[in-house]
Structures are given as C-alpha cells and as structure tokens.
Amino acid sequence: MSSQVANPEAVSQLHSSESHSSESHSSEPHSSRSSINQVLRLFGTEMRLFLRESQVLIFVFGFPVLTVLVLGGVFGNETGDSGFENINPQAFYIAAYFGVVLAAIGLIMLPAHVASYIESGVIRRFETAGFATWVFPLVQFMSGIAFAVLGFASLLATAYLTYGIPEILDWPRTLLGLGLGTLAFTSIGVALGVFMPSARAAQGLGLTMFFPMFLLSGGGPPPAALPDTMSTVANWLPLSHVTRAIQEPWLGLGDGQDHLLIVFAMLVVATGVWMIKSTRVSAAA
C-alpha cells in the first residue's frame, strides 16, 4: 500500500516549505519570474514525492522491464508468426511496452496522487499561498512527462543489454505517438484523480483498469491472437490506440494515422474534463 494513500496528511507536510515561501511573497506583484519559481519548486517537490513511492517505482519501471524480458524470452525472435504480424516478437513487445509505461503513469501514478491532494486540502492551500491556478496541472504534466522519459530510458537500456533495440522505421510518427500518448495518459490520470472521492478509491480504480487494459492492448497476447469478443473490447481501450500509434510507425506495420487521431481526441476530451471539474472543485473550496 502506498504511503501516500495511507497518510494523505504527509503530502501537506512535504509541501509546507513551498506554501510558506509563496505566502511570504503573496503581497508582491505577480510576475512571470515568480510563477516560474513556483513551478520549479513544486516540480522538484513532486518528483521527490513520486520517487519515494514504491508502487510508482514498481509499475512505471520494474513491471514493464521484467515483463518484456519474460515475454521476449518466451516468444523469441523468429519472424513469420502471423499472430505477431510476421515481425520479431521481441521487437513487438519492446515497442508495445512503451505504452504500458504510459498506462502505469496515467492509471496508477497520477490518480491517487491528485486525489490525495484534493482529499487533504493541499489544493486549497496552494491557492491561499498565492500559487497561480495553472501551476498545479502544469506540474502534473511535467511530472508525467519526466517519468515517461525515465521509463522509456529504462526500457531502451534493457532492450540494448538483452534483445537489442528495434530499428525505428518512421522517426517522426513514432515520436509523435510517444508524445501524444504521454500527454493523453497524463491528462487521463489527472482527470481520474479529480473525480475520485479519495486517494484509496483512485488507487483501486487505477489498478482495476490497468491490468485488463495492459493484457488486451498489446502487453499480453498479441492483438491478432485475441478472440473476436476480446478484440472488440480491446479496440475500445485507450491503451490499444496509444500502443498502436507507437508500434505501427516504429516497426513498419502502418502509419498509425487513425490511432494518432484517436489519441489526440483522448487528450482533448480528458483535458476538458479535468479542467471543468477542477474549476468546480476550486469554486467549492
């Protein structure tokens, strides 16, 4: 169990220095420099908080690396299997697990974190201390991007040391898929967090969503091997489209255009949802 979920008050204590510092300047005219300082201070604190969470470290770093090692070892590197679209299974899973990293960030890391802030009143303290309203969501996006980059780096290092890094056949579209996928799942994570009544509820929902999604969206059996019913369900899962938006241009399975459009739509909808909900939360406070 995450210490963050078990003791929401600890979040408030870890941010007390930021709040006190902002309070001492609350009477000064607002400036771009002070806003940047707020963002950097809060980002540094957020990164320290996340890095203390064993659940975050396990699911963002440990789980994807260990699972891709196991699956790559089981299925090998022989091409010609139609279930893997006639490509190297090890390459198939290495590309797919970049999506699993993003799902861990958006479903496990961020929702409980954001919900704990609302539950313990930290958001209200930020506003009282003079933090600009856009600082908190911006820092969550920065944290999500930072952990995505670290998670991607751990996967690349693992691939380099074991099965080899698959050749990227379409760099621009692959990077676009990674970027949009990162932003979309970060936004989904914030949206889930602002809707959940408590950090425990957010954690439970995130874990419940994560495992079926990762299994059906390319992290378990390859999509071509799924029964028709499971394949239909997989087509409605956000992670399926993020995975394919990365995998198709990377491995030459397609241009990923349709999936990129769906991922972009996910980003827009999730961002709109949490922005509206956050406004209501602030007004209620």
C-alpha positions in Angstrom: 0.0 0.0 0.0 1.3 3.4 -1.0 2.4 5.6 1.9 0.9 8.5 0.0 -2.5 6.8 0.2 -2.2 5.6 3.7 -1.3 9.0 5.1 -2.6 12.0 3.0 -1.5 14.5 5.6 2.1 13.7 4.7 1.5 15.4 1.4 0.6 18.6 3.1 3.7 18.5 5.3 6.0 17.9 2.4 4.7 21.0 0.6 4.7 23.3 3.6 8.0 24.9 2.7 6.6 25.8 -0.8 3.5 27.2 0.7 5.3 29.3 3.3 7.7 30.6 0.7 4.8 31.7 -1.5 2.9 33.3 1.4 5.9 35.5 2.1 5.6 36.9 -1.4 1.9 37.0 -1.7 1.7 40.7 -1.3 4.2 41.3 -4.1 3.0 42.0 -7.7 2.6 38.8 -9.6 5.4 38.3 -12.2 6.4 35.7 -14.7 9.6 35.1 -12.7 7.6 34.3 -9.5 5.4 31.9 -11.5 8.4 30.1 -13.0 9.9 29.8 -9.5 6.6 28.4 -8.2 6.6 25.8 -11.0 10.2 24.8 -10.5 9.8 24.5 -6.7 6.6 22.5 -6.9 8.0 20.3 -9.7 11.1 19.4 -7.6 8.9 18.5 -4.6 6.6 16.4 -6.8 9.5 14.4 -8.2 10.8 13.7 -4.7 7.3 12.6 -3.6 6.9 10.3 -6.6 10.4 8.8 -6.2 9.5 7.8 -2.6 6.5 5.8 -3.7 7.4 2.1 -4.1 4.2 1.5 -6.1 5.2 4.1 -8.7 8.7 2.7 -9.0 7.4 -0.9 -9.4 4.7 -0.1 -12.0 6.5 2.5 -14.0 9.9 1.0 -14.0 10.0 -2.6 -12.6 6.9 -4.1 -14.1 7.4 -3.1 -17.8 11.1 -4.1 -17.7 10.6 -7.5 -16.1 7.5 -8.4 -18.2 9.1 -7.5 -21.5 12.1 -9.6 -20.5 9.9 -12.6 -19.8 7.8 -12.3 -22.9 10.7 -11.6 -25.1 12.4 -14.7 -23.7 9.3 -16.9 -24.2 8.4 -15.9 -27.7 12.0 -15.4 -29.1 13.0 -13.6 -32.2 11.7 -15.8 -35.0 9.7 -13.9 -37.6 6.8 -15.4 -39.7 4.2 -15.8 -36.9 1.0 -14.2 -38.1 0.0 -13.6 -34.5 2.9 -11.1 -34.3 2.1 -9.7 -37.8 5.2 -11.6 -39.1 7.7 -9.5 -37.2 10.2 -10.3 -34.4 8.1 -10.9 -31.2 10.9 -9.4 -29.1 10.7 -6.2 -31.1 6.9 -6.3 -31.0 6.8 -6.3 -27.2 9.6 -3.8 -26.7 7.6 -1.2 -28.7 4.4 -2.2 -27.0 5.7 -1.7 -23.5 6.3 2.0 -24.1 2.5 2.2 -23.9 2.5 0.1 -20.7 4.8 2.7 -19.1 2.3 5.4 -20.0 -0.6 3.4 -18.7 1.1 3.0 -15.4 1.6 6.7 -15.2 -1.9 7.6 -16.1 -3.8 4.9 -14.2 -1.6 4.2 -11.1 0.8 7.0 -10.5 -1.2 10.2 -11.1 -4.8 9.5 -10.0 -4.1 8.6 -6.4 -1.6 11.4 -6.1 -4.0 14.1 -7.4 -6.9 12.7 -5.4 -4.8 12.8 -2.2 -4.2 16.5 -2.8 -7.9 17.2 -3.0 -8.7 14.9 -0.1 -6.2 16.5 2.3 -6.9 20.1 1.2 -3.5 20.8 -0.4 -5.1 22.4 -3.5 -6.8 25.0 -1.3 -3.6 25.7 0.5 -1.8 26.3 -2.8 -4.5 28.8 -3.8 -4.3 30.5 -0.4 -0.5 30.7 -0.6 -0.7 32.5 -3.9 0.1 29.8 -6.4 -1.3 30.6 -9.9 -4.3 28.3 -10.7 -2.4 26.8 -13.7 0.7 25.8 -11.7 -0.6 22.6 -10.3 -1.9 21.0 -13.5 1.2 22.1 -15.4 3.5 20.5 -12.8 1.5 17.2 -13.0 2.1 17.2 -16.8 5.8 17.9 -16.2 6.0 15.1 -13.7 4.2 12.7 -16.1 6.5 13.6 -19.0 9.6 13.3 -16.7 8.6 9.8 -15.6 7.7 8.8 -19.1 11.1 9.7 -20.3 12.7 7.8 -17.4 10.5 4.8 -18.0 11.3 4.9 -21.8 15.0 5.1 -20.9 14.8 2.1 -18.6 13.1 0.1 -21.4 15.7 1.2 -24.0 18.5 0.3 -21.7 17.0 -3.2 -21.0 16.5 -3.8 -24.8 20.0 -2.6 -25.6 21.5 -5.0 -23.0 19.3 -8.0 -24.0 17.3 -8.4 -27.2 18.5 -5.3 -29.0 16.6 -2.0 -29.8 14.3 -2.5 -32.8 15.1 -0.2 -35.7 12.7 2.8 -35.8 11.4 2.9 -39.4 9.5 6.2 -39.1 11.0 8.5 -36.6 8.6 11.5 -36.9 5.4 9.4 -36.4 6.9 7.3 -33.7 8.0 10.3 -31.7 4.5 11.9 -32.3 2.9 8.7 -31.0 5.1 8.8 -27.9 4.5 12.5 -27.3 0.7 12.4 -27.8 0.4 9.2 -25.8 2.4 10.7 -22.9 0.2 13.8 -22.8 -3.0 11.8 -23.3 -2.4 9.4 -20.4 -1.1 12.2 -18.2 -4.3 14.0 -18.8 -6.4 10.9 -18.1 -4.5 10.4 -14.8 -5.3 14.0 -13.7 -9.0 13.6 -14.8 -9.4 10.4 -12.8 -7.7 12.0 -9.8 -10.1 15.0 -9.7 -13.2 12.8 -10.0 -12.3 10.2 -7.3 -13.6 10.9 -3.8 -10.4 9.7 -2.1 -6.9 8.5 -2.8 -7.8 4.9 -1.9 -10.7 5.0 -4.4 -8.4 6.4 -7.1 -5.8 3.7 -6.4 -8.3 0.9 -6.5 -9.9 2.1 -9.8 -6.5 2.6 -11.4 -5.3 -0.9 -10.6 -8.6 -2.4 -11.7 -8.3 -0.6 -15.1 -4.6 -1.2 -15.5 -4.4 -5.0 -15.6 -7.1 -5.8 -18.1 -6.0 -2.8 -20.3 -2.4 -3.9 -20.4 -3.3 -7.5 -21.2 -5.7 -6.7 -24.0 -3.8 -3.8 -25.5 -0.7 -5.5 -26.7 1.1 -6.1 -23.4 -0.2 -9.7 -23.2 -1.3 -11.8 -26.1 -0.7 -10.1 -29.5 -4.0 -8.4 -30.7 -4.1 -10.7 -33.7 -4.3 -13.7 -31.4 -7.3 -12.4 -29.4 -10.8 -14.0 -29.8 -13.3 -11.7 -31.6 -15.0 -10.6 -28.4 -11.8 -9.7 -26.7 -10.6 -8.0 -29.9 -13.7 -5.8 -29.9 -13.2 -4.9 -26.3 -9.5 -4.1 -27.0 -10.5 -1.7 -29.8 -12.3 0.5 -27.2 -9.4 0.7 -24.8 -7.3 3.9 -24.8 -4.1 1.9 -24.4 -4.7 0.0 -27.6 -4.6 3.1 -29.6 -1.6 4.6 -27.8 0.3 1.3 -28.3 -0.5 1.1 -32.0 0.3 4.8 -32.5 3.8 3.9 -31.3 4.2 0.4 -32.6 3.0 0.8 -36.2 5.4 3.5 -37.4 8.2 2.1 -35.3 8.0 -1.4 -36.7 6.7 -0.6 -40.2 3.2 -2.1 -39.5 1.4 1.0 -40.8 1.5 4.8 -40.4 -0.6 4.8 -37.2 -2.6 7.8 -38.6 -6.0 6.6 -37.3 -4.6 5.8 -33.9 -2.9 9.1 -33.6 -6.1 10.9 -34.3 -7.9 8.9 -31.6 -5.1 9.6 -29.1 -5.3 13.3 -29.9 -9.1 13.2 -29.3 -8.5 11.4 -26.0 -6.1 14.1 -24.9 -8.6 16.9 -25.8 -11.5 15.2 -24.0 -9.6 14.2 -20.9 -8.1 17.7 -20.6 -11.5 19.3 -21.0 -13.0 17.0 -18.4 -10.4 17.7 -15.7 -10.3 21.5 -16.4 -14.1 21.7 -15.9 -14.0 19.5 -12.8 -11.0 21.4 -11.3 -12.9 24.7 -11.8 -15.8 23.3 -9.8 -13.5 22.0 -7.1 -11.8 25.4 -6.7 -15.2 27.2 -6.6 -16.5 24.8 -3.9 -13.3 25.4 -1.8 
